[in-house]
């Protein structure tokens, strides 16, 4: 269960103002639930946890088993934005920190013989792709290419390179490629049909950044050896909790407070904080979700993320004493899945004997508490989003919670949370500069500008 604690905002806001924003958030929830708001043809994500059929999970597992039978030990997951960040977030959060060195994917339920999952198509760096291919060439490889539109440049370029290698290397290349794309249209759909690739569908009514619980996230997570049934169960719990028309609804609480801080106190930056390096990609996933959903019409809270205590030694100074424009949302993981106790040293040169017998996580918790108090003293309100530990169940809960809260929050702000018109601007310029057929006039105009 995901819990929200707003205690760290108490000294900044008046109860009466918070109540006003809770009222706005409950109205926004009503709009979301009734499907009467902007972008209402993209609400399919709301019921993915309760409506995902067992047969879809079985299909994902069939791919896993088929590739296992072929001895596949490397899966390249190709995609960008919403077609990549959710899977990467889940896999990094659940994997052993040193999985690559140990060849062991999980601290929890993951299968020890799962293939290594690597990501491509999320940048246009030639060096990245060349080095990825060094790895692919050494391993028994397969690929999952994910693109809802089927036409995004970054994944298309990476897929062309990976596909060429697979076709040259393996007689069964088409069985080593799975495409996740639109049910009917797009270049990837056409190619998959032509070549007979196994395909999964990105539902029409689910946008990229809300798609982690569709095959877009589920297949890579299954391939990495993790339990998506538990993930969907955790998400299902939050599907129910976040739909409740109640002031205690955690998504309502979070959406209300962040809008109050933004609109009444001028807090224009929200920093998502975690105290576990495995959650770095939760920050990346969350930034896309909130940035692409809310940053429109010259409005929106700028989403940033940090990993403490690491970044207390870099960003900590600014957060404590720089321009007072931000608030923090701490993803609080209550218990560590692993245990390391600090020993006693007869010399005590480092003067740490006062901690002898303590768990490292106790130090982390005290750092978290000390930072909270310091940042509140420094004028930084703090929201807390807590889960008991890092697990598939709780990660599923966090996905559903943040998606619900994002929809509510954007509606409070008067924004359509489900489109991303601004993303097209760079693409048009890039196509013009690359002299893509059909962009001739733009190419001419942009060259004159340069
Ligand atoms: O959230 C979104 O819709 C975007 O970030 C897309 O996921 C991203 O641009 C990739 O698009 P596609 O899946 O069509 O390749």
Boltz pocket constraint, residues with backbone or C-beta under 6 A from the ligand:
constraints:
  - pocket:
      binder: B
      contacts: [[A, 80], [A, 81], [A, 82], [A, 83], [A, 146], [A, 147], [A, 148], [A, 149], [A, 150], [A, 151], [A, 152], [A, 155], [A, 207], [A, 208], [A, 209], [A, 210], [A, 292], [A, 420]]
      max_distance: 6.0
